Amino acid sequence: MKSKLQQTLEKRSKVITAELMPPRGGSPIRSLKIAQLLKDKVHAVNITDGSRAVMRMCSLAMSKLLLENGIEPVMQISCRDRNKIALQSDILGANALGIRNILCITGDSVKAGDQHDAKAVHEFESVRLLEQIQAFNQGIDPTLGELSDKKTSIFAGAAADPSCKNKRSLENRMRKKKEAGAGFVQTQMVMERQNLIDFCEQISNPLEIPVIAGVFLLKSYKNALFINKYVPGANIPENILNRLKNAKNPLQEGIKIAAEQAHDFINIADGVHIMAVKAEHLIPDILEKADISLEY
């Protein structure tokens, strides 16, 4: 019943995952074509859930479609858009559909998106969502004591930002997520390797929770400046900004930077997670240049 992702991490082999945004429309064809490029190059594909508060196809549907195409999904669940009953239903539904990996996130503010009149819910946040999955895995019903139709088998993960300046808060938050049932941590983009080293050595290793380090493809100098301005917690350093600014081909330089980071970070953490927003077709190129491949 264990997912490929869980089995690989438990064997202490290095993990490679990639991120894929669902389509902004009713057809999954384009997204599935991209996913096929990632097949056999990553252990699992992470499907975002309303990232940056922008409407897209639900993570549950896209995750099921990946399964049907022989690709293991990591289904994101954001607490922003659903009350606890809806979240509970999605967890049970995901389990019934054979989805075994769920990444629990609180969710970006609706102010980050393009529908500012939308109402955020946030009845749960990521820790409470993790606790709910842990309870379902133990067969516990939120009101009746015991689930009448069997317990779930979900490998739950949490997000973290190693660049967070408040290390005490970061450590406390990670401890709560571990206690709530997080089996792995997927980080936000990491631009300073020392932040990742400190996070692993001082926080994740003592807590004995595997870390999949986030690697983000920067497509241009302008793209990097936009991310620094609008993405919460992003802090792209001057040396990387200058490489992009001075490059004859900024996109190729961005691929080179991401490959260098992936090659480096996989030896610091337990794996890498490649993010290439609206350019997911370039992820295989990043992995090839990074000279990393699947382990089982």
Residue frames relative to the residue before (quaternion, step in Angstrom):
aa qw qx qy qz dx dy dz
M 1.0000 0.0000 0.0000 0.0000 0.00 0.00 0.00
K 0.5772 0.6084 -0.3872 0.3831 3.60 1.15 -0.39
S 0.4937 -0.6553 0.4849 0.3028 3.55 -1.10 0.72
K 0.6455 -0.5003 0.4096 0.4065 3.53 -1.33 0.32
L 0.6202 0.5484 -0.3321 0.4519 3.57 1.05 -0.79
Q 0.6813 0.4827 -0.2897 0.4679 3.59 0.85 -0.95
Q 0.6618 0.5106 -0.3144 0.4500 3.58 0.87 -0.89
T 0.6589 0.5153 -0.3114 0.4509 3.58 0.94 -0.86
L 0.6687 0.4892 -0.2994 0.4731 3.58 0.93 -0.86
E 0.6581 0.5131 -0.3147 0.4523 3.59 0.99 -0.80
K 0.6625 0.4732 -0.2994 0.4975 3.58 1.18 -0.52
R 0.4043 -0.7354 0.4370 0.3236 3.56 1.38 -0.09
S 0.3798 0.6698 -0.5238 0.3643 3.54 1.11 0.75
K 0.5581 -0.6206 0.4328 0.3408 3.55 -1.18 0.54
V 0.2811 -0.7790 0.5496 0.1096 3.53 -0.98 0.98
I 0.0958 -0.7547 0.6455 0.0682 3.55 -1.16 0.72
T 0.0454 0.7749 -0.6290 0.0424 3.55 -0.84 1.03
A 0.1866 -0.7636 0.6079 0.1122 3.55 -1.29 0.35
E 0.3768 -0.7296 0.5306 0.2099 3.53 -1.22 0.53
L 0.0472 -0.7894 0.6120 -0.0091 3.54 -1.04 0.86
M 0.2982 -0.7394 0.5766 0.1782 3.55 -0.86 0.99
P 0.4604 -0.6605 0.5075 0.3068 3.61 -0.95 0.80
P 0.6343 -0.5576 0.3722 0.3850 3.59 -1.22 0.37
R 0.3634 -0.6720 0.5911 0.2588 3.52 -1.28 0.46
G 0.6834 0.3758 -0.2944 0.5523 3.53 0.52 1.25
G 0.6839 -0.5491 0.3322 0.3470 3.54 -1.31 0.05
S 0.6917 0.4572 -0.2879 0.4791 3.60 1.20 -0.24
P 0.2944 -0.7776 0.5323 0.1591 3.60 -0.88 0.94
I 0.3743 0.7881 -0.4524 0.1848 3.59 1.28 -0.15
R 0.6810 0.4866 -0.3076 0.4526 3.60 0.79 -0.97
S 0.6724 0.4989 -0.2995 0.4574 3.58 0.90 -0.91
L 0.6533 0.5084 -0.3168 0.4629 3.58 1.01 -0.75
K 0.6051 0.5422 -0.3567 0.4612 3.60 1.08 -0.63
I 0.6482 0.4956 -0.3119 0.4868 3.58 1.01 -0.81
A 0.6389 0.5384 -0.3248 0.4433 3.57 0.96 -0.89
Q 0.6260 0.5430 -0.3392 0.4451 3.60 1.03 -0.74
L 0.6107 0.5471 -0.3493 0.4535 3.60 1.13 -0.59
L 0.6939 0.4731 -0.2569 0.4782 3.56 1.19 -0.63
K 0.4991 0.6706 -0.4202 0.3532 3.57 1.24 -0.38
D 0.8285 0.1539 -0.1758 0.5090 3.55 -0.98 0.97
K 0.6496 0.4691 -0.3388 0.4931 3.59 1.27 0.25
V 0.7629 0.1954 -0.1215 0.6041 3.56 1.30 -0.36
H 0.5513 -0.6076 0.4524 0.3496 3.56 -1.20 0.45
A 0.8004 -0.0516 0.0714 0.5929 3.57 1.06 -0.74
V 0.2978 -0.7300 0.5901 0.1739 3.54 -1.28 0.54
N 0.3070 -0.7700 0.5430 0.1342 3.53 -0.74 1.17
I 0.1820 -0.7922 0.5776 0.0756 3.58 -0.72 1.10
T 0.3658 -0.7627 0.4922 0.2054 3.56 -0.56 1.17
D 0.2606 -0.7557 0.5876 0.1257 3.54 -1.26 0.57
G 0.8221 -0.2047 0.0994 0.5218 3.57 -0.10 1.28
S 0.1059 0.8355 -0.5314 0.0914 3.57 1.02 0.79
R 0.8389 0.0603 -0.1205 0.5273 3.55 -1.01 0.97
A 0.5603 -0.6553 0.3616 0.3548 3.57 1.16 0.73
V 0.4646 0.6389 -0.4643 0.4004 3.55 1.01 0.91
M 0.5151 -0.6706 0.4506 0.2861 3.58 -0.91 0.96
R 0.1892 0.7314 -0.6444 0.1188 3.51 -1.04 0.95
M 0.6973 -0.4250 0.3461 0.4619 3.58 -1.29 0.14
C 0.5654 -0.6389 0.3995 0.3356 3.57 -1.01 0.81
S 0.5951 -0.6028 0.4194 0.3264 3.52 -1.15 0.76
L 0.6077 0.5761 -0.3515 0.4187 3.59 1.04 -0.75
A 0.6884 0.4761 -0.2859 0.4666 3.59 0.84 -0.98
M 0.6850 0.4838 -0.2979 0.4561 3.59 0.86 -0.93
S 0.6220 0.5412 -0.3394 0.4528 3.59 1.05 -0.71
K 0.6484 0.5070 -0.3119 0.4747 3.57 0.99 -0.83
L 0.6421 0.5199 -0.3213 0.4627 3.60 0.99 -0.80
L 0.6182 0.5236 -0.3454 0.4736 3.59 1.04 -0.68
L 0.6339 0.5341 -0.3307 0.4512 3.58 0.91 -0.88
E 0.6677 0.5121 -0.2969 0.4515 3.56 0.94 -0.91
N 0.7158 0.3982 -0.2330 0.5242 3.56 1.25 -0.44
G 0.6086 -0.6256 0.3284 0.3611 3.57 1.20 0.54
I 0.5798 0.5578 -0.3779 0.4582 3.58 1.18 0.51
E 0.3734 -0.7404 0.5123 0.2232 3.58 -0.75 1.01
P 0.2201 -0.7948 0.5508 0.1287 3.61 -0.76 0.98
V 0.1910 -0.6569 0.6986 0.2096 3.46 -1.47 0.25
M 0.2041 -0.8084 0.5446 0.0910 3.55 -0.34 1.24
Q 0.2765 -0.7408 0.5883 0.1696 3.56 -0.76 1.03
I 0.0541 -0.7498 0.6557 0.0703 3.54 -1.19 0.63
S 0.1759 -0.7742 0.6043 0.0665 3.54 -0.77 1.15
C 0.4132 -0.7272 0.4988 0.2272 3.57 -0.98 0.87
R 0.4835 0.7208 -0.4096 0.2809 3.57 1.24 -0.32
D 0.8189 0.3737 -0.1347 0.4142 3.55 0.78 -1.08
R 0.7661 0.3390 -0.1745 0.5175 3.62 1.19 -0.21
N 0.4246 -0.6471 0.5497 0.3144 3.55 -1.18 0.51
K 0.7281 -0.4706 0.2639 0.4229 3.57 -1.24 0.25
I 0.6036 0.5522 -0.3717 0.4389 3.61 1.07 -0.59
A 0.6655 0.4906 -0.3009 0.4753 3.59 0.94 -0.86
L 0.6373 0.5207 -0.3257 0.4655 3.59 0.99 -0.79
Q 0.6457 0.5166 -0.3145 0.4661 3.57 0.95 -0.89
S 0.6531 0.5191 -0.3100 0.4560 3.57 0.96 -0.86
D 0.6593 0.5111 -0.3119 0.4549 3.59 0.96 -0.84
I 0.6239 0.5303 -0.3420 0.4611 3.59 1.02 -0.73
L 0.6780 0.4809 -0.2903 0.4742 3.58 0.87 -0.96
G 0.6550 0.5176 -0.3093 0.4554 3.57 1.00 -0.82
A 0.6299 0.5306 -0.3284 0.4625 3.57 1.01 -0.83
N 0.6522 0.5162 -0.3134 0.4583 3.57 0.92 -0.88
A 0.6618 0.5148 -0.3029 0.4530 3.58 0.95 -0.89
L 0.6932 0.4728 -0.2629 0.4763 3.59 1.13 -0.69
G 0.5793 -0.6183 0.3600 0.3905 3.57 1.28 -0.02
I 0.4592 0.6572 -0.4592 0.3827 3.58 1.26 0.24
R 0.1513 -0.8480 0.5067 0.0348 3.57 -0.52 1.17
N 0.7330 0.3703 -0.2307 0.5220 3.62 1.17 -0.46
I 0.0272 0.7811 -0.6230 0.0330 3.57 -0.89 0.97
L 0.1974 -0.7501 0.6218 0.1084 3.56 -0.93 0.98
C 0.2339 -0.8048 0.5386 0.0861 3.56 -0.61 1.20
I 0.0675 0.7977 -0.5938 0.0807 3.57 -0.67 1.11
T 0.5352 -0.6166 0.4702 0.3351 3.55 -1.18 0.55
G 0.4363 -0.7156 0.4385 0.3244 3.59 1.01 -0.80
D 0.5265 -0.6391 0.4687 0.3078 3.54 -1.12 0.76
S 0.5983 -0.5582 0.4367 0.3739 3.56 -1.23 0.49
V 0.5503 -0.6065 0.4544 0.3505 3.58 -1.08 0.69
K 0.5665 0.6060 -0.3804 0.4088 3.60 1.18 -0.44
A 0.6148 0.5527 -0.3458 0.4438 3.59 1.22 -0.40
G 0.6926 0.5187 -0.2618 0.4274 3.56 1.22 -0.44
D 0.5975 -0.5862 0.4291 0.3395 3.54 -1.28 -0.38
Q 0.6759 0.3743 -0.3075 0.5554 3.58 1.28 0.42
H 0.1027 -0.8717 0.4774 0.0404 3.54 0.48 1.24
D 0.6263 0.5347 -0.3442 0.4510 3.58 1.24 -0.28
A 0.4464 0.6886 -0.4584 0.3411 3.60 1.27 0.00
K 0.3737 -0.7267 0.5374 0.2083 3.57 -1.13 0.69
A 0.2966 -0.7383 0.5799 0.1752 3.58 -0.76 1.03
V 0.3446 -0.7480 0.5339 0.1917 3.58 -1.08 0.74
H 0.1138 0.8511 -0.5114 0.0340 3.59 0.61 -1.20
E 0.2050 0.7649 -0.5784 0.1959 3.60 0.88 0.88
F 0.7187 0.2205 -0.1571 0.6404 3.54 1.24 -0.62
E 0.1363 -0.6938 0.6800 0.1940 3.51 -1.41 0.14
S 0.7878 -0.3968 0.1737 0.4380 3.57 -1.26 0.22
V 0.6495 0.5177 -0.3395 0.4414 3.62 0.93 -0.76
R 0.6788 0.4771 -0.2971 0.4726 3.58 0.89 -0.86
L 0.6138 0.5305 -0.3464 0.4710 3.58 1.12 -0.61
L 0.6285 0.5184 -0.3203 0.4833 3.57 1.03 -0.79
E 0.6447 0.5187 -0.3162 0.4641 3.58 0.96 -0.85
Q 0.6441 0.5212 -0.3269 0.4546 3.59 1.02 -0.77
I 0.6484 0.4971 -0.3208 0.4791 3.58 0.96 -0.79
Q 0.6357 0.5252 -0.3318 0.4581 3.58 0.94 -0.81
A 0.6445 0.5161 -0.3160 0.4674 3.59 1.01 -0.82
F 0.6597 0.4929 -0.3103 0.4750 3.61 0.93 -0.84
N 0.6344 0.5258 -0.3302 0.4605 3.60 1.02 -0.72
Q 0.6927 0.4392 -0.2579 0.5107 3.55 1.22 -0.52
G 0.5414 -0.6563 0.3765 0.3667 3.57 1.32 0.05
I 0.4735 0.6918 -0.4227 0.3443 3.58 1.25 0.34
D 0.2792 -0.7405 0.5940 0.1444 3.56 -0.87 1.04
P 0.5204 -0.6776 0.4089 0.3206 3.66 -0.87 0.82
T 0.7966 0.2460 -0.1442 0.5330 3.61 1.15 -0.42
L 0.7632 0.4108 -0.2048 0.4548 3.60 1.01 -0.78
G 0.5935 -0.6028 0.3561 0.3969 3.59 1.25 -0.02
E 0.8096 -0.0320 0.0566 0.5834 3.58 0.82 -0.99
L 0.4871 -0.6542 0.4902 0.3073 3.57 -0.97 0.85
S 0.3896 -0.7544 0.4808 0.2191 3.57 -0.75 1.01
D 0.7765 0.3052 -0.1619 0.5269 3.60 1.17 -0.49
K 0.7446 -0.4621 0.1976 0.4394 3.52 0.79 1.17
K 0.5332 -0.6320 0.4760 0.2995 3.52 -1.24 0.63
T 0.5052 -0.6343 0.4963 0.3101 3.54 -1.34 0.28
S 0.2294 -0.7405 0.6118 0.1574 3.54 -1.37 0.16
I 0.1976 0.8062 -0.5147 0.2149 3.53 0.46 1.30
F 0.2562 -0.7200 0.6259 0.1552 3.56 -1.04 0.88
A 0.1242 -0.8450 0.5198 0.0162 3.54 -0.20 1.33
G 0.1196 -0.7922 0.5966 0.0477 3.53 -1.07 0.83
A 0.2746 -0.7470 0.5868 0.1494 3.52 -1.33 0.35
A 0.4011 -0.6897 0.5462 0.2553 3.54 -1.28 0.37
A 0.0041 -0.7870 0.6170 0.0008 3.55 -1.25 0.48
D 0.2603 -0.7484 0.5896 0.1563 3.54 -1.24 0.50
P 0.2793 -0.7970 0.5124 0.1556 3.61 -0.18 1.24
S 0.6294 0.5477 -0.3326 0.4396 3.60 1.22 -0.35
C 0.3995 0.7277 -0.4695 0.3007 3.60 1.29 -0.07
K 0.4033 -0.7499 0.4761 0.2199 3.57 -0.74 1.06
N 0.6713 0.4533 -0.2976 0.5053 3.59 1.15 -0.54
K 0.1953 -0.8390 0.4997 0.0908 3.57 0.18 1.31
R 0.6242 0.5352 -0.3543 0.4454 3.59 1.03 -0.69
S 0.6537 0.5004 -0.3073 0.4773 3.57 0.97 -0.86
L 0.6382 0.5307 -0.3208 0.4562 3.58 0.99 -0.86
E 0.6680 0.4960 -0.2996 0.4669 3.58 0.92 -0.90
N 0.6582 0.5071 -0.3118 0.4608 3.60 0.93 -0.87
R 0.6575 0.5104 -0.3075 0.4611 3.54 0.97 -0.86
M 0.6585 0.5041 -0.3077 0.4664 3.57 0.99 -0.83
R 0.6245 0.5327 -0.3440 0.4560 3.58 1.01 -0.74
K 0.6492 0.5142 -0.3123 0.4654 3.58 0.99 -0.85
K 0.6596 0.5037 -0.3095 0.4642 3.59 0.99 -0.81
K 0.6222 0.5256 -0.3331 0.4750 3.57 1.04 -0.73
E 0.6787 0.4869 -0.2833 0.4713 3.58 0.88 -0.95
A 0.6676 0.5070 -0.2931 0.4597 3.57 1.15 -0.65
G 0.6797 -0.5314 0.2734 0.4253 3.58 1.28 -0.04
A 0.3838 0.7271 -0.4961 0.2790 3.61 1.19 0.18
G 0.2345 -0.7969 0.5462 0.1079 3.57 -0.80 1.06
F 0.7828 0.0471 -0.0467 0.6187 3.56 1.30 -0.21
V 0.2823 -0.7299 0.5958 0.1804 3.53 -1.33 0.34
Q 0.1237 -0.7447 0.6511 0.0792 3.53 -1.00 0.89
T 0.2797 -0.8061 0.4983 0.1536 3.57 -0.61 1.08
Q 0.5723 -0.5044 0.5108 0.3963 3.48 -1.41 0.19
M 0.7114 -0.4075 0.3135 0.4791 3.59 -1.24 0.06
V 0.1869 -0.7606 0.6145 0.0945 3.54 -1.04 0.89
M 0.0974 -0.8128 0.5737 0.0269 3.56 -0.76 1.05
E 0.7272 0.3132 -0.2043 0.5756 3.57 1.25 -0.38
R 0.4003 -0.7578 0.4574 0.2370 3.59 -0.38 1.22
Q 0.6095 0.5700 -0.3636 0.4140 3.61 1.06 -0.67
N 0.5975 0.5559 -0.3593 0.4527 3.59 1.10 -0.65
L 0.6619 0.4926 -0.3004 0.4785 3.58 1.00 -0.82
I 0.6299 0.5295 -0.3305 0.4621 3.59 0.97 -0.82
D 0.6747 0.4937 -0.2929 0.4640 3.58 0.87 -0.96
F 0.6474 0.5276 -0.3212 0.4465 3.57 0.96 -0.88
C 0.6865 0.4788 -0.2827 0.4685 3.57 0.90 -0.92
E 0.7267 0.4588 -0.2536 0.4440 3.57 0.77 -1.04
Q 0.7812 0.3750 -0.1798 0.4656 3.58 0.91 -0.90
I 0.7945 0.2969 -0.1445 0.5097 3.60 1.09 -0.59
S 0.7859 0.3691 -0.2228 0.4432 3.60 0.41 -1.17
N 0.6548 0.5208 -0.3290 0.4380 3.61 0.92 -0.82
P 0.6660 0.4784 -0.3220 0.4732 3.65 0.86 -0.80
L 0.6889 0.4589 -0.2766 0.4882 3.59 1.11 -0.67
E 0.3155 -0.7782 0.4776 0.2585 3.57 1.35 -0.23
I 0.4700 0.6234 -0.4797 0.4004 3.52 0.78 1.11
P 0.4385 -0.7262 0.4623 0.2583 3.63 -0.66 1.06
V 0.2293 -0.7817 0.5717 0.0974 3.55 -1.10 0.78
I 0.1330 -0.7434 0.6518 0.0698 3.55 -0.97 0.96
A 0.2730 -0.8231 0.4834 0.1193 3.56 -0.32 1.30
G 0.4092 -0.7415 0.4892 0.2083 3.55 -0.88 1.00
V 0.0704 -0.7669 0.6379 0.0041 3.55 -0.90 1.07
F 0.1249 -0.8295 0.5443 0.0117 3.57 -0.65 1.15
L 0.3606 -0.7284 0.5424 0.2127 3.56 -0.90 0.96
L 0.1660 -0.7571 0.6278 0.0712 3.55 -0.76 1.14
K 0.2825 -0.8251 0.4725 0.1270 3.57 -0.53 1.17
S 0.7974 -0.0380 0.0408 0.6008 3.60 1.21 -0.39
Y 0.6684 -0.4621 0.3912 0.4321 3.55 -1.33 0.12
K 0.6511 0.5149 -0.3060 0.4663 3.57 0.97 -0.89
N 0.6312 0.5360 -0.3142 0.4642 3.57 1.02 -0.82
A 0.6623 0.5074 -0.2980 0.4637 3.57 0.97 -0.88
L 0.6443 0.5107 -0.3193 0.4714 3.59 1.00 -0.80
F 0.6266 0.5357 -0.3290 0.4607 3.58 1.02 -0.81
I 0.6665 0.5019 -0.3001 0.4623 3.58 0.91 -0.93
N 0.6371 0.5276 -0.3263 0.4574 3.58 0.96 -0.83
K 0.7091 0.4731 -0.2562 0.4557 3.57 1.03 -0.80
Y 0.8370 0.2887 -0.0967 0.4547 3.55 0.83 -0.99
V 0.6649 0.4769 -0.3244 0.4745 3.62 1.15 -0.36
P 0.4459 -0.7157 0.4629 0.2731 3.61 -0.58 1.12
G 0.8303 0.2236 -0.1786 0.4783 3.56 -0.91 0.97
A 0.5262 0.6422 -0.4180 0.3688 3.60 1.22 -0.23
N 0.0829 0.7808 -0.6136 0.0833 3.55 -0.98 0.88
I 0.0443 -0.8219 0.5676 -0.0197 3.56 0.29 1.30
P 0.3961 -0.7685 0.4477 0.2283 3.61 -0.53 1.12
E 0.6998 -0.5106 0.3271 0.3776 3.53 -1.31 0.49
N 0.6521 0.5366 -0.3402 0.4136 3.59 0.91 -0.81
I 0.6596 0.4774 -0.3070 0.4928 3.60 1.06 -0.70
L 0.6095 0.5419 -0.3473 0.4629 3.58 1.02 -0.76
N 0.6772 0.4985 -0.2935 0.4547 3.58 0.93 -0.90
R 0.6122 0.5435 -0.3505 0.4549 3.60 1.03 -0.71
L 0.6803 0.4730 -0.2829 0.4832 3.57 0.96 -0.86
K 0.6517 0.5378 -0.3089 0.4366 3.57 0.97 -0.88
N 0.7669 0.3893 -0.1832 0.4762 3.57 0.96 -0.91
A 0.5125 0.6757 -0.4084 0.3375 3.59 1.26 -0.17
K 0.4790 -0.6468 0.5121 0.2998 3.57 -1.09 0.73
N 0.7672 0.1292 -0.0723 0.6241 3.56 1.14 -0.72
P 0.2690 -0.8231 0.4759 0.1541 3.61 0.12 1.29
L 0.6396 0.5308 -0.3426 0.4381 3.62 0.96 -0.79
Q 0.6706 0.4819 -0.3018 0.4764 3.59 0.91 -0.87
E 0.6209 0.5227 -0.3378 0.4766 3.57 1.10 -0.65
G 0.6331 0.5295 -0.3215 0.4641 3.58 1.06 -0.76
I 0.6310 0.5137 -0.3222 0.4839 3.57 1.04 -0.80
K 0.6473 0.5225 -0.3125 0.4587 3.57 0.97 -0.86
I 0.6462 0.5130 -0.3153 0.4689 3.59 0.96 -0.88
A 0.6676 0.4964 -0.3028 0.4649 3.60 0.89 -0.94
A 0.6463 0.5158 -0.3213 0.4616 3.60 0.99 -0.79
E 0.6359 0.5221 -0.3247 0.4666 3.59 0.98 -0.82
Q 0.6644 0.5008 -0.3005 0.4663 3.57 0.95 -0.89
A 0.6525 0.5162 -0.3190 0.4539 3.59 0.90 -0.91
H 0.6493 0.5211 -0.3073 0.4609 3.58 0.95 -0.91
D 0.6917 0.4694 -0.2609 0.4829 3.58 1.03 -0.83
F 0.7233 0.4890 -0.2654 0.4090 3.57 0.70 -1.12
I 0.6221 0.5601 -0.3633 0.4089 3.61 1.03 -0.68
N 0.6635 0.4754 -0.3000 0.4937 3.58 1.25 -0.36
I 0.6388 0.4888 -0.3221 0.4993 3.58 1.30 -0.16
A 0.7783 0.2678 -0.1183 0.5555 3.55 0.92 -1.00
D 0.6579 -0.5107 0.3866 0.3961 3.56 -1.32 -0.25
G 0.7932 -0.0931 0.0504 0.5997 3.54 1.30 -0.04
V 0.3468 -0.7146 0.5585 0.2390 3.55 -1.32 -0.07
H 0.2053 -0.7428 0.6285 0.1052 3.50 -1.26 0.67
I 0.1969 -0.8198 0.5327 0.0733 3.57 -0.47 1.23
M 0.0830 -0.7876 0.6105 -0.0005 3.54 -0.82 1.11
A 0.0951 0.7796 -0.6108 0.1008 3.58 -0.79 1.04
V 0.1826 -0.8469 0.4896 0.0985 3.53 0.45 1.26
K 0.8488 0.0089 -0.0874 0.5214 3.55 -0.79 1.17
A 0.7166 0.3294 -0.2586 0.5578 3.58 1.23 0.42
E 0.1641 0.8407 -0.5011 0.1232 3.56 1.13 0.71
H 0.5696 0.6055 -0.3812 0.4046 3.60 1.17 -0.47
L 0.6416 0.5302 -0.3197 0.4528 3.61 1.24 -0.32
I 0.4579 0.7112 -0.4407 0.3006 3.61 1.23 -0.21
P 0.6362 0.5134 -0.3615 0.4484 3.68 0.87 -0.71
D 0.6289 0.5321 -0.3312 0.4602 3.60 1.07 -0.72
I 0.6289 0.5280 -0.3259 0.4684 3.57 1.04 -0.80
L 0.6776 0.4965 -0.2916 0.4575 3.58 0.89 -0.94
E 0.6386 0.5224 -0.3273 0.4606 3.57 1.02 -0.79
K 0.6857 0.4718 -0.2810 0.4778 3.58 0.91 -0.90
A 0.6435 0.5152 -0.3132 0.4716 3.58 1.17 -0.57
D 0.2924 -0.7885 0.4850 0.2397 3.56 1.31 -0.35
I 0.5074 0.5919 -0.4647 0.4198 3.54 0.88 1.02
S 0.0403 -0.8022 0.5957 -0.0081 3.55 -1.07 0.73
L 0.7199 -0.4804 0.3001 0.4011 3.55 -1.30 0.29
E 0.0919 -0.7314 0.6716 0.0749 3.50 -1.24 0.71
Y 0.1419 -0.7855 0.5963 0.0853 3.58 -1.12 0.60
